[in-house]
């Protein structure tokens, strides 16, 4: 009986050792999977952050281009307004000069008439 009991103990110990070895191997595989998953998750987060940053840079570039475009349009409008104003001012000066010349001519005619009389 003792011999059989010893064999049973040895078999149980061997079985326990095999189970422990299998459990350890499974723990190691699980840890590898966890580490791999964590690395993939980290890489995915980094990729998303790079994409967010690229999107933010694109948005900033587009906004800058839009602002420059708007600025150029505003400058163009301002220049056109200045040109219109300048043309109107030039036209007003011409009219004033013509009126002055007309007044001078009429005054000269009046003085000529006065001298003849």
Order of alpha helices (4+ residues) and beta strands (2+ residues): alpha
